[in-house]
Amino acid sequence: MPTPTEQQSRLLTFIGTTPNIGTTLLALAASVRIAEQTGKRIAYLCLNLKSSKLHRYVGVDDPHASLDELLPTLRNEDLSQEQLHRAMHRYHNQSELYILFGNRYRETAEYYGVEELTHLIDTARKAYDYVILDVNAYWDNAGTISALLETEAVILTTTGALSHFQDDYIAWAGMMGKHIQLSSKKLYHSVIKHRGGGLYQSRDCREQLPGEALPEVTIPPTLYEALDRGELKQWLQTGEGSKWLTHYCKVFLPELKHIEKSKMKGYKLRWLHAFTAGLTKTK
């Protein structure tokens, strides 16, 4: 069980301009890499309120708990850190990444209010070092609104399709952003390149989008195949998947660069000690 800390965790929200473009894939893979590189406790909260499929991606056929099972406790605003942790799925026994699967029942999506989900986010941020929020592309639900109100940083994903990076962005982020003071957050945007591509390049998208540009993300064909088999976890651990997004997170989490430098410094010191010890033996 996580130990509460006085310093609240880092909150990051992933949101797409358009549904079904790979935002959840990007958010989950980034969470995996953050957990691997930091060794910290990571909470991944799926705030998709309409029939979340995240559990199928990672090969969990029957999740023991999910967001919908916490709803009564959230309504009473008495969710404890222990209760939340018990509802989380541990992604891997060698990783401190914990996943709360989203609402599985489309008909109950309207049962959630901003107050309930804000309570969930507050509980998570007190118990984990980082909290990753994965929300729906549409802004007319409590999951999206509460995540964007509470978060410290927003990663907006889109594709090279004009209707995505221009029309959908204007219709949602451009219209609603003012009401929740989106400009006060640290903003990033990322272009996801799908098979078949699009007419427009990443530079065209960046001219339309706010914030700092993150590296373009290409979804390999083997990733689609892994999703169909429910083997996203295995794909991220082997072959080309083991390197996917390895350097991506360092752009929006500068502390990862410091961790890498510390590891390299430790490696150099160990190498130096071994080298000097070898010289001593030869004398």
Buried (B, 14 or more C-beta within 10 A) or exposed (E): EBEEEEEBBBBBBBBBBBEEBBBBBBBBBBBBBBBBBBEBBBBBBBBBBBEBEBBBBBEBEEBEBBBBBBBEBBBEEEBEBEEBBEBBBEBBEEBBBBBBBBBBEEEBBEBBBBEBBBBBBBBBBBBBBBBBBBBBBBBEBBBBBBBBBBBBBBBBBBBBBBEBBBBBBEBBBBEBBEEBEBEEBEBBBBBBBBEEEBEBEBEBBBEBBBBBBBEBBEBBEEBBEBBEEBBBBBBBEEEEBEEBBEEBBBBBBEBBEEBEEEEEEEEEEEEEEEEEEEEEEEE
